Amino acid sequence: MSIIKLSQGYNFGRETFTNEYKEICLENIELYFTIDEINKFLFSNSRFNYSRFNSMIHSTLDNSIYKYLPKYIGNFSKAGISGNIYFGISDNGIIEGIPWYGKLTKKIIRRMIKNVLSSDRSRGVKIDEFTEDIEYDNDVLDWYYKNLNIAITKLNVDPTLIEDKYIRNMKKLHLLIAQNKIIEKEWEKYNLLYKKWHTKISRYSNRLNNFILDDSLYVEIIDFIKDEVSDKDELKKILKFYNDKTNFDEFISNNDKRIRSIYDNPSNPIIWLIRFKDMKTLYYKYLKPIKPRIKPVKNINLIFSKHISNIKAHLLKNSNINFYLIKISIPYLINSYLEYRDTIALDWKSRIRTLLEDGDPCCS
């Protein structure tokens, strides 16, 4: 038995204490289609390989049921109520639907649910308390599996609304792709500048004892001293010291901290080496390229999943694609208390659905 006939884009109303909405966004598009295939589909009206398309939708639905069904079985159980999960409705109550080539059947959805409730899955539900008539956890899960009610509704589609929505969303997608290309160019420019900057800063922030051993740096140090020292006699004295590299034997064998403590003396010729290093390092420190604030989207799944309405609108123009709304009704098993395993923390939790002051439901 299906729920009442509805249209894609219809406002189904707000979530309630017993009704939970989940919009289905396509996942892992790049595993099923190449960038070229998606671009041709969106911009050249080419057709998808619908066998692969249904495999992608199947995987997306399976993951959604896997993620949410155990959680809300536990929520409704602890609240002591029956409840419904709708797949294909956004949080604000707009029916987006689930695209599917051909007919989406209850058998397909029920097989997914059976896999989720089976004991070999990494997360699911477990039973802390149960009725006297049901003795084992697996029996409780089997009871839920047998008593879950599945309703699938094929949505009506208004071609005129789809055309308007498609045009609007394609403009957004074009803008997104264009912006992403600009961001990619900004990052290419930044990476090039950073590479050049890093080469420079690394050169002058090298260990002090390496400066004398590097001939090119040694030449720069001499030029630096000639520019900085105006007194000719003092300059001649310093250059004489630098021309004999045996003066640096002890210097080369010490680390930076030791060198600075020994030669932190304005009258010692070594101080010019330290000044040179510090001056260059400070100079290039302030020339460090500024990193772009926004990173480019490399994963095509992120681009198209954020604007999945673009693909949906395009799919709706194709008569081979239908859109469905899935409703899973979860019954209440008297005296049962179920928990679900958190997706991220992987620990068992129990929550109860409550209503906030503004009437929005939440899990607490």
Buried (B, 14 or more C-beta within 10 A) or exposed (E): EBBEEBEBBBEBEBBBBBBBBBBBBBBBBEEBBEEEBBBBBBEEEEEBEBEBBBEBBBBBBBBBBBBBBBBBBBBBBBBEBBBBBBBBBBEEBBBBBBBBBEEBEBEBBBEBBEBBBEEEEEBBBBBEEBBEEBEEBEEBBBBBBEEBEBBBBBBEBBEEBBEEBBEEBBEEBEEBBEEBEEBBEBBEEBEEBBEEBEEBBEBBEBEBBEBBEEEEBBEBBBEBBEEEBEEEEEBEEBBEBBEEEEBBEBBBEBEEEBBBEEBEEEEBBBBBBBBBBEEBBEEBEEEEBEEBEEEBBEEBBEBBBBBBBBBBBBBBEBEEBBBBBBBBBBBBBEEBBBBBBEEEEEEBEBBBBEEEEEEEBEBE
